[in-house]
Amino acid sequence: MSRIGKKPINIPESVDVKIEGSQLTVKGPKGELNLDIHPMVKIEQKDGQLEVTIKNPEDKNEKALWGLFGSLVKNMIDGVTEGFEKKLEIVGIGYKAELKGDNLVLNVGYSHPVEFKIPQGITVAIDKNIITITGIDKQLVGEIAANIRKVRKPEPYKGKGIKYVDEIIIKKVGNAAGKGEE
């Protein structure tokens, strides 16, 4: 039995939840999110809580869906109330980022600046060498952060590149050149 899926999900006062057929809509102070419900998953609203169930609790694949949809619904409610945030750090001499309209322009050691289009619903703020990505959709915030990091991954010798703020880069020892033995 799914431990995550069988827990009821509390609905805060400021959140409005609608279940219409196979569509779940969550509205809150920060925005609105929609989710298509899998045919094997059933979501019911009772006494200010959402309960996620599946048709056959013995089936392994359905149990996986149970936990997945429990987490997705909880993340939707958290997103429309508090929102999600990821922070990236740019490390390297001369590396910088700036906003030009709805584009993030990254100068990270290439011969040209890299332009990254920011999708609707995501806000990006830059403070010196820290890029802060915020939004209500957890999956989209994480995906945008990963794509920005992919522009220039941190390298293991000097640690230069774009990394998550809480990420630890384990540095390698460089090759000791000029110590040839005869």
C-alpha positions as CSV (number, residue, x, y, z in Angstrom):
1,M,0.0,0.0,0.0
2,S,1.3,3.5,-0.9
3,R,2.3,5.5,2.2
4,I,2.2,8.8,0.4
5,G,-1.0,8.1,-1.6
6,K,-3.1,7.0,1.3
7,K,-2.5,10.1,3.4
8,P,-5.3,12.7,3.0
9,I,-4.2,16.1,1.6
10,N,-5.4,19.1,3.5
11,I,-6.9,21.9,1.5
12,P,-6.1,25.4,2.9
13,E,-8.9,28.0,3.2
14,S,-7.4,30.2,0.4
15,V,-7.4,27.3,-2.1
16,D,-10.3,26.3,-4.4
17,V,-10.3,22.7,-5.8
18,K,-12.5,21.5,-8.6
19,I,-12.7,18.0,-10.0
20,E,-14.5,17.8,-13.3
21,G,-14.3,14.4,-15.0
22,S,-10.7,13.5,-15.4
23,Q,-9.5,17.1,-14.8
24,L,-8.3,18.5,-11.4
25,T,-8.1,22.3,-11.1
26,V,-6.4,24.0,-8.1
27,K,-6.8,27.8,-7.7
28,G,-5.0,29.7,-5.1
29,P,-3.6,33.2,-4.3
30,K,-0.5,32.7,-6.6
31,G,-2.3,31.2,-9.6
32,E,-4.1,28.2,-11.1
33,L,-2.8,24.7,-12.0
34,N,-4.5,21.9,-13.9
35,L,-3.8,18.1,-13.8
36,D,-5.2,15.3,-16.0
37,I,-6.1,12.4,-13.7
38,H,-5.1,8.9,-14.8
39,P,-8.1,6.5,-15.4
40,M,-7.0,4.1,-12.7
41,V,-6.7,6.9,-10.1
42,K,-9.7,8.4,-8.3
43,I,-9.6,11.7,-6.3
44,E,-12.4,12.7,-3.9
45,Q,-13.0,15.9,-2.0
46,K,-14.3,15.3,1.6
47,D,-14.4,17.7,4.6
48,G,-11.7,20.1,3.4
49,Q,-9.4,17.2,2.3
50,L,-8.5,15.4,-0.8
51,E,-8.3,11.6,-0.8
52,V,-6.5,9.8,-3.6
53,T,-7.4,6.1,-4.2
54,I,-6.8,3.5,-7.0
55,K,-9.0,0.8,-8.4
56,N,-6.8,-2.2,-7.5
57,P,-4.5,-1.7,-4.5
58,E,-2.8,-5.1,-5.2
59,D,-1.5,-4.1,-8.6
60,K,2.1,-2.8,-8.5
61,N,1.7,-0.3,-11.3
62,E,-1.4,1.2,-9.8
63,K,0.3,1.5,-6.4
64,A,3.0,3.5,-8.1
65,L,0.3,5.8,-9.6
66,W,-1.2,6.2,-6.2
67,G,1.9,7.7,-4.7
68,L,2.7,9.7,-7.8
69,F,-0.7,11.4,-7.9
70,G,-0.7,12.0,-4.1
71,S,2.6,13.9,-4.5
72,L,1.5,15.7,-7.6
73,V,-1.7,17.0,-5.9
74,K,0.2,18.0,-2.8
75,N,2.8,19.9,-4.9
76,M,-0.1,21.7,-6.8
77,I,-1.6,22.9,-3.5
78,D,1.8,24.0,-2.2
79,G,2.6,25.8,-5.4
80,V,-0.6,27.9,-5.5
81,T,-0.2,28.9,-1.9
82,E,3.6,29.3,-1.4
83,G,5.3,28.7,-4.7
84,F,8.6,27.0,-5.5
85,E,12.1,28.4,-5.8
86,K,15.5,27.2,-7.1
87,K,18.7,29.1,-6.8
88,L,21.7,28.8,-9.2
89,E,25.2,30.2,-8.7
90,I,27.5,31.3,-11.5
91,V,31.2,30.6,-10.6
92,G,34.0,31.9,-12.8
93,I,35.9,35.1,-13.6
94,G,34.0,37.2,-16.1
95,Y,30.9,34.9,-16.0
96,K,27.7,36.9,-15.6
97,A,24.0,36.8,-16.3
98,E,21.5,39.6,-17.1
99,L,17.8,39.9,-18.0
100,K,16.8,41.4,-21.4
101,G,13.0,41.4,-21.6
102,D,11.9,37.8,-21.2
103,N,15.3,36.4,-22.1
104,L,18.1,35.4,-19.7
105,V,21.5,36.3,-21.3
106,L,24.4,34.2,-20.0
107,N,28.0,35.1,-20.6
108,V,29.8,32.0,-19.4
109,G,33.1,31.7,-21.3
110,Y,31.8,30.9,-24.8
111,S,32.7,33.1,-27.8
112,H,29.1,34.4,-27.7
113,P,26.4,35.1,-25.1
114,V,23.8,32.4,-24.6
115,E,20.2,33.6,-24.7
116,F,17.7,31.5,-22.7
117,K,14.0,32.1,-23.2
118,I,12.0,32.3,-19.9
119,P,8.6,30.7,-20.2
120,Q,5.4,32.2,-19.0
121,G,4.6,31.6,-15.3
122,I,8.3,31.6,-14.3
123,T,10.1,34.6,-12.9
124,V,13.8,35.0,-12.8
125,A,15.7,37.4,-10.5
126,I,19.5,38.0,-10.6
127,D,21.5,39.2,-7.6
128,K,25.2,39.5,-8.5
129,N,26.1,35.8,-9.3
130,I,22.9,34.2,-8.0
131,I,20.0,33.4,-10.3
132,T,16.7,32.8,-8.5
133,I,14.0,31.0,-10.4
134,T,10.4,31.0,-8.9
135,G,7.0,29.8,-10.0
136,I,4.0,27.8,-8.9
137,D,4.7,24.6,-10.9
138,K,7.4,22.6,-9.2
139,Q,8.2,20.5,-12.3
140,L,8.6,23.6,-14.5
141,V,10.8,25.4,-12.0
142,G,13.1,22.4,-11.7
143,E,13.2,21.9,-15.4
144,I,14.1,25.5,-16.1
145,A,16.8,25.4,-13.4
146,A,18.3,22.2,-14.9
147,N,18.3,23.6,-18.4
148,I,20.0,26.8,-17.3
149,R,22.6,24.7,-15.4
150,K,23.1,22.6,-18.6
151,V,24.4,25.7,-20.5
152,R,27.7,25.5,-18.6
153,K,27.9,22.6,-16.1
154,P,30.5,23.0,-13.3
155,E,33.8,21.5,-14.2
156,P,35.7,19.4,-11.6
157,Y,39.2,21.1,-11.8
158,K,38.5,24.7,-11.1
159,G,34.7,24.5,-10.2
160,K,33.8,27.1,-12.9
161,G,30.3,27.0,-14.4
162,I,26.6,27.2,-13.3
163,K,25.7,25.1,-10.2
164,Y,22.9,24.9,-7.7
165,V,23.6,27.0,-4.5
166,D,23.5,24.0,-2.2
167,E,25.4,21.7,-4.7
168,I,28.9,20.6,-3.7
169,I,31.5,20.3,-6.5
170,I,34.2,17.8,-5.6
171,K,37.4,19.1,-7.2
172,K,39.9,16.8,-8.8
173,V,43.6,17.1,-8.5
174,G,45.2,18.3,-11.7
175,N,47.9,16.4,-13.5
176,A,51.3,17.3,-12.1
177,A,53.2,18.1,-15.4
178,G,56.9,18.4,-15.6
179,K,57.8,15.7,-13.0
180,G,59.2,13.2,-15.5
181,E,61.5,10.6,-14.1
182,E,64.4,9.3,-16.2
